[in-house]
């Protein structure tokens, strides 16, 4: 759903050129950002899940219309209030105070509920958006393939957790704010026009100045236009700096997480100084960019605050000659000042929100590049196994490195139910890459893979993955855990009985357990899931030979009909498997019957 490309065209070469140009850049062209934002907004608001949000939006717009009506009523109140003061009308003064209390109370209620409904709309949108993006990111191994196809789209965790939230909040606040400003311009533009009828003023030395109908509105538009142009010129670098700031902050946070996750290894290596140097370099990037950011914000702040302060006195200066000529009253001046301020504020929305718009564009750019990276990952074509028959077979498998070097050529073999195969060879010959190819995770492979119909596969790597949660859940991953006693049984048989009392405790087990313990938990996983095809990639490298033998004996005993394929260096593994696969000098791999082939014993 969210795997859409912002650069894709009919010409593949042009698409790749644009991707190479903008992936890793600090900003996208404005028209590309607008197009991407429209696509992202459309995805939610055209879905059936947005029905409640449409209702909330209708309520928000209704309250906004109400707030505009209250604003016009308060604007009229200004004139009446100040006229009662000018006329020393005590009864009128009291009446105006009561009227203000009523209007102010309604304004407070409308404003609070408007903010509440906007927050409700934001969380509904974010919940849907985040759920869909996470689904697409995890679906079809996108999270893995993006690392192969797009190395410049960094920190997907931040883009999902932070950028999606910012996109939703900025969209609601800025777009609804802009819509409100446009309505304010229409409403108070009429008020300002009515308050500025054509008039001829006599200035110094008898000079007469004739002002046309609506001159206040014209002056407000000219004032806002001038300020907007200058703000855009002064604030343009903020877009690039905001993009960089988000990236540097994410890089720094990722480095801190890496230290926490690898604390034991860092401590064993006594690598604190090296890690501190890495963290300092990342943090210096954060600080340097932030200093540049606040310098530009300071420069922009001088202008915008000065602009806002001048806007307070500007309408009074314009209206003052008419007041002193006794054409208008004090109340009219205050009404003009209020209406001018409303129109000028609405016309100056870009000035007052420029930093927010700059941040909004940087968020759009980051998400657009992220979604484009997800789309590009669809082009990563890995081998997919065909489910047919009752055997596992490889036909003419060829595996290459990303640089095009051949690791394996014309590999063909067949295994039936209950067979076991050991893959051996020198380091770097492509054993683990071959397993990745069979698992459908390596795009630089071709050939045909056939797995038994309705078969279930499980891959155990050298460093098993233990998810967050209880140890029982980690042992059964990715299936749901069961309290049927089997987990305790297998923990006992694999010398993990001391962990049984901790099975239902939540903890970061990947950092608590040693690698050998983690590998035995992974064997428990295989024993619980009972896959038809079990791949073991150096899965016993941290075990001694006694525990290794016990683990394989359990697998043979509990999974007698499963096909086992192992990668390992130890010669003790040979007798645990029926067949041996090893590389030859011509980059071809040959399979031997392990108990009969003499060359096997020489390895």
C-alpha positions as CSV (number, residue, x, y, z in Angstrom):
1,X,0.0,0.0,0.0
2,X,2.7,2.5,1.0
3,X,5.3,1.1,-1.5
4,X,4.8,4.0,-3.9
5,X,7.5,5.6,-5.9
6,X,7.9,9.4,-6.2
7,X,10.3,9.0,-9.1
8,X,9.0,6.1,-11.1
9,X,8.4,6.7,-14.8
10,X,8.1,4.6,-17.9
11,X,11.8,5.1,-18.5
12,X,13.6,2.9,-16.0
13,X,16.9,4.8,-16.6
14,X,15.3,8.1,-15.7
15,X,13.8,6.5,-12.6
16,X,17.2,5.3,-11.4
17,X,18.8,8.6,-12.3
18,X,16.3,10.5,-10.1
19,X,16.8,8.0,-7.3
20,X,20.5,8.3,-7.4
21,X,20.2,12.1,-7.4
22,X,17.8,12.5,-4.5
23,X,18.2,9.5,-2.2
24,X,20.6,10.7,0.5
25,X,20.0,14.4,-0.3
26,X,18.8,17.0,2.2
27,X,15.7,18.1,0.3
28,X,13.4,17.3,-2.6
29,X,12.0,19.7,-5.2
30,X,8.8,21.5,-3.9
31,X,6.6,20.0,-6.6
32,X,7.8,16.5,-5.7
33,X,7.1,17.1,-2.0
34,X,3.6,18.4,-2.7
35,X,2.9,15.4,-4.9
36,X,4.1,13.0,-2.2
37,X,2.1,14.7,0.5
38,X,-1.1,14.5,-1.6
39,X,-0.5,10.8,-2.1
40,X,0.0,10.1,1.6
41,X,-3.1,12.2,2.6
42,X,-5.2,10.5,-0.1
43,X,-4.3,7.0,1.1
44,X,-6.1,7.5,4.4
45,X,-8.9,9.8,3.5
46,X,-10.1,7.6,0.6
47,X,-10.2,4.5,2.8
48,X,-13.3,3.1,4.5
49,X,-11.4,3.4,7.8
50,X,-11.6,7.2,7.6
51,X,-15.4,7.4,8.0
52,X,-15.2,8.4,11.7
53,X,-12.5,10.9,10.8
54,X,-14.7,12.5,8.2
55,X,-17.3,13.0,11.0
56,X,-14.7,14.5,13.3
57,X,-13.5,16.8,10.5
58,X,-17.1,18.0,9.9
59,X,-17.4,18.8,13.6
60,X,-14.0,20.6,13.5
61,X,-15.0,22.7,10.5
62,X,-18.3,23.5,12.2
63,X,-16.6,24.6,15.4
64,X,-14.1,26.6,13.2
65,X,-17.0,28.4,11.5
66,X,-18.4,29.1,15.0
67,X,-15.1,30.5,16.2
68,X,-15.0,32.8,13.1
69,X,-18.5,34.0,13.9
70,X,-17.5,34.7,17.5
71,X,-14.5,36.6,16.3
72,X,-16.6,38.9,14.1
73,X,-19.0,39.4,17.1
74,X,-16.0,40.4,19.3
75,X,-14.7,42.7,16.5
76,X,-18.1,44.5,16.5
77,X,-18.0,44.5,20.3
78,X,-14.7,46.5,20.2
79,X,-16.4,49.4,18.6
80,X,-19.4,49.5,20.9
81,X,-17.2,49.0,24.0
82,X,-14.8,51.8,23.2
83,X,-17.6,54.1,22.1
84,X,-19.3,53.7,25.5
85,X,-16.0,54.6,27.2
86,X,-15.6,57.7,25.0
87,X,-19.2,58.7,25.8
88,X,-18.8,58.1,29.5
89,X,-21.8,55.7,29.3
90,X,-21.7,53.7,32.6
91,X,-24.8,51.6,31.8
92,X,-23.5,50.8,28.4
93,X,-20.1,49.9,29.8
94,X,-21.7,47.4,32.2
95,X,-23.8,45.9,29.4
96,X,-20.7,45.5,27.2
97,X,-18.8,43.8,30.0
98,X,-21.6,41.2,30.3
99,X,-21.7,40.7,26.6
100,X,-18.0,40.2,26.5
101,X,-18.2,37.6,29.3
102,X,-20.8,35.7,27.2
103,X,-18.7,35.9,24.0
104,X,-15.5,35.0,25.8
105,X,-17.1,31.9,27.5
106,X,-18.4,30.7,24.2
107,X,-15.0,31.3,22.6
108,X,-13.3,29.3,25.3
109,X,-15.7,26.3,24.9
110,X,-15.4,26.3,21.1
111,X,-11.6,26.6,21.2
112,X,-11.1,23.8,23.7
113,X,-13.4,21.4,21.9
114,X,-11.8,22.3,18.6
115,X,-8.4,21.4,20.0
116,X,-9.8,18.2,21.6
117,X,-11.4,17.0,18.3
118,X,-8.2,17.8,16.3
119,X,-6.2,15.6,18.8
120,X,-8.8,12.8,18.4
121,X,-8.6,13.1,14.6
122,X,-4.8,13.0,14.8
123,X,-4.6,9.8,16.9
124,X,-7.1,8.0,14.7
125,X,-5.2,8.9,11.6
126,X,-1.8,8.1,13.2
127,X,-3.1,4.7,14.5
128,X,-4.2,3.7,11.0
129,X,-1.2,5.2,9.2
130,X,1.4,3.6,11.6
131,X,-0.4,0.2,11.4
132,X,-0.4,0.1,7.6
133,X,3.2,1.3,7.3
134,X,4.4,-1.3,9.8
135,X,2.5,-4.0,7.9
136,X,4.0,-3.0,4.6
137,X,7.5,-2.7,6.1
138,X,7.3,-6.2,7.5
139,X,5.5,-7.8,4.6
140,X,7.4,-9.7,2.0
141,X,10.7,-9.1,3.9
142,X,10.7,-5.4,2.9
143,X,12.6,-4.5,6.1
144,X,15.4,-6.9,5.0
145,X,15.4,-6.1,1.3
146,X,15.6,-2.4,1.9
147,X,19.1,-2.9,3.3
148,X,20.1,-4.5,0.0
149,X,18.4,-2.1,-2.4
150,X,18.5,1.2,-0.6
151,X,21.4,1.8,1.9
152,X,20.8,5.6,2.0
153,X,17.3,5.4,3.6
154,X,18.5,5.3,7.2
155,X,16.7,4.9,10.5
156,X,13.3,3.4,9.5
157,X,12.4,3.2,13.2
158,X,12.4,7.0,13.4
159,X,10.4,7.4,10.2
160,X,7.7,5.1,11.5
161,X,7.6,6.3,15.1
162,X,8.4,10.0,14.8
163,X,8.0,11.2,11.2
164,X,4.5,9.6,10.7
165,X,3.3,11.3,13.9
166,X,4.8,14.6,12.8
167,X,3.2,14.3,9.3
168,X,-0.2,13.7,10.8
169,X,0.0,16.6,13.3
170,X,1.5,19.0,10.8
171,X,-1.1,18.2,8.2
172,X,-4.0,18.8,10.6
173,X,-2.6,21.9,12.2
174,X,-1.2,23.6,9.1
175,X,-3.9,22.7,6.6
176,X,-6.8,23.3,8.9
177,X,-5.0,26.5,10.1
178,X,-4.6,27.6,6.5
179,X,-8.3,26.9,5.8
180,X,-9.2,28.9,8.9
181,X,-7.0,31.8,7.8
182,X,-8.7,31.8,4.3
183,X,-12.1,31.9,6.0
184,X,-10.8,34.8,8.2
185,X,-9.6,36.7,5.2
186,X,-13.0,36.4,3.5
187,X,-14.9,37.3,6.7
188,X,-12.8,40.1,8.0
189,X,-11.8,41.3,4.5
190,X,-15.5,42.3,4.1
191,X,-15.5,44.0,7.5
192,X,-12.3,45.8,6.7
193,X,-13.7,46.9,3.3
194,X,-16.8,48.3,5.0
195,X,-14.7,50.2,7.5
196,X,-12.5,51.9,4.8
197,X,-14.8,53.9,2.6
198,X,-13.3,56.3,0.1
199,X,-12.1,59.5,1.9
200,X,-10.1,62.6,1.0
201,X,-7.7,63.8,3.7
202,X,-5.9,67.1,3.8
203,X,-2.4,66.7,4.9
204,X,0.4,69.2,5.3
205,X,0.7,72.3,3.1
206,X,-2.9,71.7,1.9
207,X,-1.9,68.5,0.1
208,X,-5.1,66.3,-0.3
209,X,-4.8,62.5,-0.3
210,X,-7.8,60.6,-1.7
211,X,-8.1,57.0,-0.4
212,X,-10.2,54.5,-2.4
213,X,-12.9,52.1,-1.1
214,X,-11.3,49.2,0.7
215,X,-7.9,50.9,1.0
216,X,-7.4,49.2,4.4
217,X,-7.8,45.8,2.8
218,X,-5.3,46.7,0.0
219,X,-2.7,47.9,2.6
220,X,-3.1,44.7,4.6
221,X,-2.6,42.6,1.5
222,X,0.5,44.6,0.5
223,X,1.9,44.5,4.0
224,X,1.5,40.7,4.2
225,X,2.8,40.0,0.7
226,X,6.0,42.0,1.4
227,X,6.5,40.1,4.6
228,X,5.9,36.7,3.0
229,X,8.4,37.3,0.3
230,X,11.1,38.4,2.7
231,X,10.3,35.6,5.1
232,X,10.7,33.0,2.3
233,X,14.1,34.5,1.3
234,X,15.3,34.6,4.9
235,X,13.9,31.2,6.0
236,X,14.6,29.0,2.9
237,X,17.7,27.3,4.5
238,X,15.6,26.0,7.4
239,X,14.1,23.3,5.2
240,X,17.5,21.7,4.5
241,X,18.6,22.2,8.1
242,X,15.5,20.6,9.6
243,X,15.9,17.6,7.4
244,X,19.6,17.2,8.5
245,X,18.7,17.7,12.1
246,X,16.2,14.8,12.1
247,X,18.7,12.6,10.4
248,X,21.6,13.5,12.8
249,X,19.3,13.1,15.9
250,X,18.3,9.6,14.6
251,X,21.9,8.6,13.9
252,X,22.9,9.7,17.4
253,X,20.0,7.8,19.0
254,X,20.8,4.7,16.9
255,X,24.5,4.8,18.1
256,X,23.3,5.0,21.8
257,X,21.1,2.0,21.2
258,X,24.0,0.0,19.6
259,X,26.1,0.6,22.7
260,X,23.2,-0.7,25.0
261,X,22.6,-3.7,22.8
262,X,26.3,-4.7,22.6
263,X,27.3,-3.6,26.1
264,X,28.9,-7.0,27.0
265,X,31.1,-7.1,23.9
266,X,32.2,-3.5,24.3
267,X,33.0,-4.1,27.9
268,X,35.0,-7.2,27.1
269,X,37.0,-5.3,24.4
270,X,37.4,-2.4,26.8
271,X,36.1,-0.3,23.9
272,X,34.7,2.5,25.9
273,X,37.0,5.1,24.5
274,X,36.3,4.1,20.9
275,X,32.6,4.1,21.5
276,X,32.8,7.5,23.2
277,X,34.6,8.8,20.2
278,X,31.9,7.5,17.8
279,X,29.1,9.0,20.0
280,X,30.9,12.3,20.3
281,X,31.3,12.5,16.5
282,X,27.6,11.8,16.0
283,X,26.7,14.3,18.7
284,X,28.9,17.0,17.2
285,X,27.0,16.6,14.0
286,X,23.8,17.2,16.0
287,X,25.2,20.3,17.7
288,X,26.8,21.8,14.6
289,X,23.7,21.5,12.6
290,X,21.5,22.8,15.5
291,X,23.8,25.8,15.9
292,X,23.3,26.6,12.2
293,X,19.5,26.0,12.6
294,X,19.1,28.4,15.5
295,X,21.2,31.1,13.8
296,X,18.8,31.1,10.8
297,X,15.9,30.9,13.2
298,X,17.3,33.9,15.1
299,X,17.6,35.9,11.9
300,X,14.1,34.9,10.9
301,X,12.8,35.7,14.4
302,X,14.1,39.3,14.3
303,X,12.2,39.8,11.1
304,X,8.9,38.0,12.0
305,X,8.7,39.5,15.5
306,X,9.5,43.0,14.2
307,X,6.9,42.5,11.5
308,X,4.3,41.4,14.1
309,X,5.0,44.3,16.3
310,X,4.8,46.8,13.5
311,X,1.4,45.2,12.5
312,X,0.0,46.3,15.9
313,X,0.6,50.0,15.3
314,X,0.3,50.1,11.5
315,X,-3.5,50.1,11.2
316,X,-3.8,52.8,14.0
317,X,-1.3,55.0,12.2
318,X,-3.4,54.6,9.0
319,X,-6.7,55.3,10.8
320,X,-5.4,58.1,13.0
321,X,-5.7,60.9,10.4
322,X,-9.5,60.1,10.0
323,X,-9.9,60.1,13.8
324,X,-8.3,63.5,14.2
325,X,-10.4,64.8,11.3
326,X,-13.4,63.6,13.4
327,X,-14.5,61.3,10.6
328,X,-14.4,58.1,12.8
329,X,-14.7,57.4,16.6
330,X,-12.3,55.8,19.0
331,X,-14.4,52.6,18.8
332,X,-14.0,52.6,15.0
333,X,-10.2,52.8,15.4
334,X,-10.2,49.8,17.7
335,X,-12.5,47.9,15.3
336,X,-10.3,48.7,12.4
337,X,-7.2,47.6,14.4
338,X,-8.9,44.3,15.3
339,X,-10.1,43.6,11.8
340,X,-6.8,44.7,10.2
341,X,-5.0,42.4,12.6
342,X,-7.2,39.4,11.7
343,X,-6.8,40.0,8.0
344,X,-3.0,40.6,8.3
345,X,-2.5,37.6,10.6
346,X,-4.4,35.4,8.1
347,X,-2.5,36.7,5.1
348,X,0.7,36.3,7.0
349,X,0.2,32.6,7.9
350,X,3.4,31.6,6.0
351,X,5.4,34.2,8.0
352,X,4.1,33.1,11.4
353,X,4.3,29.4,10.6
354,X,7.4,29.3,8.4
355,X,9.4,27.2,10.7
356,X,6.6,24.7,11.0
357,X,6.1,24.6,7.2
358,X,9.9,24.0,6.9
359,X,9.7,21.1,9.4
360,X,6.6,19.8,7.6
361,X,8.4,19.7,4.2
362,X,11.4,17.9,5.7
363,X,9.1,15.3,7.2
364,X,7.3,14.8,3.9
365,X,10.7,14.4,2.1
366,X,11.9,11.8,4.6
367,X,8.7,9.8,4.4
368,X,8.6,10.1,0.6
369,X,12.1,8.8,0.3
370,X,11.3,6.0,2.8
371,X,8.2,4.9,0.8
372,X,10.2,5.1,-2.4
373,X,12.8,2.9,-0.8
374,X,10.1,0.4,0.1
375,X,8.8,0.5,-3.5
376,X,12.3,-0.1,-4.8
377,X,12.7,-3.1,-2.5
378,X,9.9,-4.8,-4.6
379,X,12.5,-5.0,-7.4
380,X,14.7,-7.2,-5.3
381,X,13.9,-10.6,-6.8
382,X,14.9,-13.5,-4.6
383,X,14.4,-17.2,-5.3
384,X,11.1,-18.6,-4.1
385,X,10.6,-22.3,-3.4
386,X,7.9,-24.2,-5.3
387,X,5.8,-26.4,-3.1
388,X,5.2,-29.7,-4.8
389,X,5.8,-33.4,-4.4
390,X,7.4,-35.0,-1.3
391,X,11.1,-34.1,-1.7
392,X,13.4,-31.2,-1.2
393,X,15.5,-30.5,-4.3
394,X,17.8,-27.8,-5.8
395,X,18.1,-27.6,-9.6
396,X,20.9,-25.7,-11.3
397,X,21.4,-23.2,-8.4
398,X,23.8,-20.4,-9.1
399,X,24.8,-18.0,-6.3
400,X,26.8,-14.8,-6.8
401,X,28.1,-11.9,-4.6
402,X,26.7,-8.4,-5.1
403,X,29.8,-7.6,-7.1
404,X,29.0,-10.5,-9.5
405,X,31.6,-13.1,-8.3
406,X,30.2,-16.6,-8.6
407,X,30.1,-18.6,-5.4
408,X,28.2,-21.6,-6.5
409,X,27.4,-22.9,-10.0
410,X,25.0,-25.6,-11.3
411,X,24.2,-27.1,-7.9
412,X,21.6,-29.9,-8.1
413,X,20.6,-32.2,-5.3
414,X,17.6,-34.0,-3.8
415,X,16.7,-35.0,-0.3
416,X,13.8,-37.1,0.9
417,X,11.9,-37.2,4.2
418,X,14.3,-38.0,7.1
419,X,17.5,-37.2,5.2
420,X,20.2,-34.9,6.6
421,X,22.8,-32.9,4.7
422,X,25.9,-31.1,6.0
423,X,27.4,-28.2,4.1
424,X,31.1,-27.7,4.7
425,X,33.9,-25.7,3.2
426,X,36.5,-23.0,3.9
427,X,35.4,-19.7,5.4
428,X,34.2,-17.3,2.7
429,X,33.2,-20.0,0.2
430,X,29.5,-19.1,0.3
431,X,28.0,-21.6,2.7
432,X,25.8,-19.1,4.6
433,X,25.0,-17.3,1.4
434,X,23.7,-20.5,-0.1
435,X,21.4,-21.0,2.9
436,X,20.2,-17.4,2.5
437,X,19.5,-18.1,-1.2
438,X,17.5,-21.2,-0.2
439,X,15.6,-19.1,2.4
440,X,14.6,-16.6,-0.3
441,X,16.8,-13.8,1.2
442,X,19.5,-13.4,-1.4
443,X,18.7,-11.6,-4.7
444,X,21.9,-12.7,-6.4
445,X,20.9,-16.3,-7.1
446,X,19.0,-18.2,-9.7
447,X,17.8,-21.7,-10.3
448,X,14.9,-23.7,-8.9
449,X,14.0,-24.8,-5.4
450,X,11.4,-27.4,-4.7
451,X,10.1,-28.1,-1.2
452,X,7.6,-30.8,-0.1
453,X,4.0,-29.7,-0.5
454,X,2.5,-28.0,2.7
455,X,5.9,-28.2,4.3
456,X,7.0,-25.8,7.1
457,X,10.6,-24.5,7.2
458,X,12.6,-23.1,10.1
459,X,16.0,-21.5,9.9
460,X,18.3,-21.3,12.9
461,X,21.3,-19.0,12.6
462,X,24.6,-18.8,14.5
463,X,23.2,-16.0,16.7
464,X,19.5,-16.8,17.3
465,X,16.9,-14.1,17.5
466,X,15.2,-13.9,20.9
467,X,12.3,-11.4,20.8
468,X,11.1,-9.2,23.6
469,X,8.8,-11.0,26.0
470,X,9.0,-14.0,28.2
471,X,11.6,-16.8,27.8
472,X,8.8,-19.2,27.0
473,X,7.6,-17.0,24.2
474,X,11.2,-16.6,22.9
475,X,11.5,-20.4,22.8
476,X,8.4,-20.9,20.7
477,X,9.0,-17.9,18.4
478,X,7.4,-17.3,15.9
479,X,4.6,-19.5,17.1
480,X,2.4,-18.9,20.2
481,X,3.8,-20.4,23.4
482,X,2.0,-23.2,25.2
483,X,2.0,-24.5,28.7
484,X,2.0,-28.1,27.8
485,X,5.2,-29.1,29.6
486,X,7.2,-29.6,26.4
487,X,9.2,-26.5,26.9
488,X,10.3,-27.5,30.4
489,X,11.1,-31.0,29.1
490,X,13.4,-29.8,26.3
491,X,15.1,-27.2,28.6
492,X,15.8,-30.1,31.0
493,X,17.2,-32.3,28.2
494,X,19.5,-29.5,26.9
495,X,21.0,-28.7,30.3
496,X,18.9,-25.5,30.7
497,X,17.0,-26.7,33.8
498,X,18.2,-23.7,35.8
499,X,16.2,-21.4,33.5
500,X,12.9,-23.2,33.8
501,X,11.9,-21.1,36.8
502,X,12.4,-18.0,34.6
503,X,10.4,-19.2,31.7
504,X,7.5,-16.8,32.3
505,X,9.6,-13.8,33.2
506,X,9.8,-10.9,30.7
507,X,13.4,-9.7,30.1
508,X,16.0,-8.9,27.5
509,X,17.0,-12.5,27.1
510,X,19.3,-11.8,24.1
511,X,21.6,-9.8,26.4
512,X,21.2,-12.0,29.5
513,X,21.9,-15.4,28.0
514,X,25.3,-16.5,26.6
515,X,25.5,-17.4,23.0
516,X,25.6,-21.1,23.9
517,X,22.5,-20.8,25.9
518,X,20.8,-18.9,23.1
519,X,21.7,-21.6,20.6
520,X,20.2,-24.3,22.9
521,X,17.0,-22.2,23.3
522,X,16.9,-22.1,19.5
523,X,17.1,-25.9,19.4
524,X,14.1,-26.0,21.8
525,X,12.3,-23.8,19.3
526,X,13.0,-26.4,16.6
527,X,11.8,-29.2,18.8
528,X,8.6,-27.3,19.7
529,X,7.7,-26.2,16.1
530,X,8.8,-29.5,14.5
531,X,9.4,-28.2,11.0
532,X,9.4,-30.4,7.9
533,X,12.6,-28.6,6.8
534,X,15.2,-27.5,9.3
535,X,18.2,-25.3,8.3
536,X,21.0,-25.0,10.9
537,X,23.6,-22.3,10.0
538,X,26.5,-22.7,12.4
539,X,23.7,-23.3,15.0
540,X,26.0,-25.2,17.4
541,X,29.2,-23.1,17.0
542,X,29.1,-22.1,20.7
543,X,28.3,-25.6,22.1
544,X,30.8,-28.2,23.2
545,X,30.8,-31.5,21.3
546,X,28.8,-33.3,24.1
547,X,26.0,-30.7,24.0
548,X,26.2,-30.6,20.2
549,X,25.7,-34.4,20.1
550,X,22.8,-34.2,22.5
551,X,21.1,-31.5,20.5
552,X,21.4,-33.4,17.2
553,X,20.3,-36.6,18.9
554,X,17.2,-34.9,20.2
555,X,16.5,-33.5,16.7
556,X,16.8,-37.0,15.1
557,X,14.7,-38.5,17.9
558,X,11.9,-35.9,17.9
559,X,11.9,-35.0,14.2
560,X,12.5,-38.3,12.5
561,X,10.8,-37.3,9.3
562,X,12.2,-33.8,9.0
563,X,14.9,-32.9,6.4
564,X,17.9,-31.4,8.2
565,X,20.4,-29.2,6.4
566,X,23.3,-27.9,8.5
567,X,26.3,-25.6,7.9
568,X,29.3,-26.3,10.1
569,X,33.0,-26.7,10.3
570,X,33.4,-29.4,12.9
571,X,34.3,-32.9,11.7
572,X,32.1,-34.3,14.5
573,X,29.1,-33.1,12.5
574,X,29.9,-35.4,9.6
575,X,28.6,-38.6,11.3
576,X,25.4,-36.8,12.3
577,X,24.4,-36.3,8.7
578,X,23.6,-38.7,5.8
579,X,25.1,-36.5,3.1
580,X,27.9,-34.0,2.7
581,X,28.0,-31.0,0.4
582,X,31.3,-29.2,-0.3
583,X,32.7,-26.8,-2.9
584,X,35.0,-28.0,-5.7
585,X,37.7,-26.1,-7.5
586,X,35.5,-25.2,-10.5
587,X,33.0,-23.4,-8.3
588,X,30.6,-26.3,-8.4
589,X,29.4,-28.0,-5.3
590,X,29.3,-31.8,-5.0
591,X,27.3,-34.0,-2.6
592,X,28.7,-37.1,-1.1
593,X,27.2,-40.0,0.9
594,X,28.9,-39.3,4.2
595,X,29.2,-42.8,5.6
596,X,30.7,-44.2,2.3
597,X,32.8,-41.5,0.8
598,X,36.5,-41.7,1.9
599,X,37.2,-38.2,1.1
600,X,34.8,-37.1,3.7
601,X,36.9,-38.6,6.4
602,X,39.9,-36.5,5.3
603,X,38.0,-33.2,5.9
